[in-house]
Amino acid sequence: MTTPRESPRRREVLDVLRAAGRPLGVAEAAERIGVHPNTVRFHLDALVTEDLVVRQVEAPSGPGRPRTVYTPRPGMDRGGTRSYRLLAQILLGQLASQGPGAREAATEAGRAWGGFLVDPLPPSQQPTAERSTARLLALLDDLGFAPEPEGGAGKAPERIRLRHCPFLELAEEYGQLVCPIHLGLMQGALAELRAPLAATGLEPFAEPGSCLAHLTARPTETPAA
C-alpha cells in the first residue's frame, strides 16, 4: 500500500483533514483541494486502510441520508523517516565521554539485556552446557549475529563465530563500546540460564568476515537447600 509520504495527493488529502479541525465529507475535502470527489474518495479509502484516518457516519440533522465523514486518527503521523542510528550515536558518544568506566558500563548494559532477552529453560530441565548453548545460539541468531558454533556434535563449543554484526557501522565507529555490549549480552544470557559456561572474551573481526566469542566451562550453581 502506498503511504502518504510516497503519494503527494494522499498526503494533501490527509493535510486537509488535519487542517479542517472537524470531520469532512468527500465533497468538502474535494472542494478544498480542487479535484474530483472520486479522486478524494479513493485516497480516503486508502488512508482508512492505512489506519491514518477514521471513517464514521453522522446522523442527519434533518431529512436526508446519513453523511459519511472522515477525521484524521489522533496521534503523530507514523510515516516518514527514522533516525535510530543517530540516536545510538548520540548515546554511545555520551557514554564514551565518561572515560575509563565507559567500557564496563557498556558490558554491564549488555549483561542486563542478555538476561532479559534470553528464552529461559523450563524449571524441569537442568542447565546443561548443551541446552544453555542452544538457547544462547537462538538468542544470537534472533539478534542477527548469524552464529556458528565450533565444536563436535553433543559437545558444547569453545568458540562461536559471529558471521554478521547487526550494529556493524556503530561497531566500526564505537567498537570499544559496542563489542563489550555484545560480550555482555552473552554473559547475561548464560548467567540467567545458570549455565555451566561463561563467555570469557570476544575478538572483534578476528577472522575475515567474522568475530569470535570464547566460552569456557565453569561449575554449575548448586540450588539453595
N, C-alpha and C positions, 0 to 999 in steps of 0.2 A: 504494500500500500504506500502511495506517495505521501510524504509528510508535508506539513505546511511550509517547512523550510525549503523543500525541493520544488514546491509548486507556488509561484508568486501569487497566482489568483486565489488559491486556497488560503494562503497567508493573509491576503487582502480581506477575504470574507471573515476570517477569524478576527482580524483587527477591527472591522466594522462592528462586529458583535460586542467586542470588548469596549469600544468607544461609546456604544449606544447607552449603556447604563440601564437598560431594560430589555426584556425579551423582544426579539424581532421576528416577523414573519418573512417568508420567502420574498414576497413582493417588496416589502420595505427595504430589505437588505439589497435586493437587486437595484432598486431606485437609487440608493445611496452610492452604489458602486458604478451604476450606469451600464449594466449588462442585462441580458435576457434572464428572466426568472428561472428558466430551466437550467441555465449555467450555474446560478447560485444554488439551486436545489441539488444539483449533482455534487457540488463541493460541500454543502451542508451535510448531506448523507455520508460523505467520506469522513468528515470531521466527527460525526457521531460515532462512526465505526472506530475511529482512532481514539475515542473516549476523550476528545478535547471539547466537545460541545454536547449539551443536553437538549433533547427534543421533548417537548411537552405540549399538551393540548389545553388551551384556555377555554373555559366555559363562556359562551356568548353573553354579552351584557343585555341583549335584546333578541329579537327574532333573527334567525340565521343559523348557519352551521358553526360548530366549534372551530376555533382557529389554531393551527399548528404553529408554534413559535419555537425559537432557538435561543439558548443562552450559553455563553462560554462556561466551561466547568471551572469552578473556583480553584485557585492554586496557580503556582508558577508554571509557565509553559515548559514542558519537558523536552521540547525539540531543541535543536542547536547543539553546539559542540560541548565537550567536557575537557577539563584540563587537569586530570588526576595526576599526570606525570609532573606537572608544575607544582601541584600541592605536595607530592612526595619530595621533590627537590627542595622546596621551602622547608619542610620538616627535617629532612636529612641535613640541610645546611645549618639549621639551628642546632641540631644535635651535634654536628661536627664542631661547632664553635665552643662546646663545653670542655674541650681539651681531652686530657688523658682518660677521663672516665667515660668518654662517649662510646668507646668500643664495648665495654662491659655493659653499659646501659642498652646498647643495641642487642647484645646477646641475650640479656635478661628479657627484653621485649619479645624476642623470638621464642624464648622458653615459655613465656606466658601464653603466647598464641599457639605454640605447638601442643601444649597440654589441653587447650580449649578446642582445637580443631580435630585432633585425632579421634578416630572411632574406637571407643573403649572395648575391651574384651568382655564377654559375658561373665558374670560373677562365678559361674560354674567352671570356667576354664582357667587353668594355670598359665601365668605369663611366661611361656617358654620362649626361647630365643627365636624359634621358627615362627611362632604366632606373632610375636612382637614385631619381627622384621616384616612380616606380611602386612601388618597394619601400618607400619612406617612407610613401606613402599607404596601402599594405597594412598596415603596422605600426600606423599611427594608427587605421585602421579596426578592426583586431583589438582594439585597446585601448579602443575605444568612443568615439572623438572625432568620428565621422561627418565626415571631412574632405571638403572641396570645393575643388579647385584652381581658381585664377583664371588663365586663360591659354588661348590658342588651341590647336587640335589640332596635335600634333607639336612643341610648344614647351613648355619647362619653365616652370612657373608662377612668378610672382614672389611670390605670396601664396597661402596655404592658409587657407581659412575653416574653423575648428573649430566645428561646429554643436552639439556636445554635449560636456559635460565629465563624464567618469566619476567625478571627485572633486569635484563641484560644491560640496557643503556644506563640505568641507575647504578648497576654494579660496576660498570666501566668508569663512572664518574665518582661514585662513593663506595668503592669496594671495601674500604676499611670499616664501613658500617653495614653495608648490605650483606656481605658474606658472613659476618658474625650473626646477623639475623637468621640466615639460612641454617647455620650451625645450631643456634639456639632453638629453632623450630624442631630440629631432630632431637635435641636433648630434652626439650619439654615434652615431646610426644613419648619418648621412651620412658621418661620419669613417670608420666601419667599412667602408662601401661604397666609400671612396676617391672620393667623388662630386665632380664639378666644381661643386658647390653648397655653400653654407653657410647654416645657419639663423641669421640675424642678430638677430632680435627677435621678441617675442611681445607683442601688445597685448591684455591681458585685457578681455573684454567690450567690444571696440571697436565692435561693432555690436549692435543689439538681437538677442539670441539667439545670438551667436557671438563668438569670439575670432579674431584674425588673426595668423598666423605669416608672417614675411617671409623670403624666400630671395634670395640674391644669388649670382652666378656667381663662381667662383674657379678658378685654374689647376689642371689635372689633375696629380696627382703622377706624376712620371716614375719608373718602376721602376728600382731599382739595377742596374747592369751586373754 
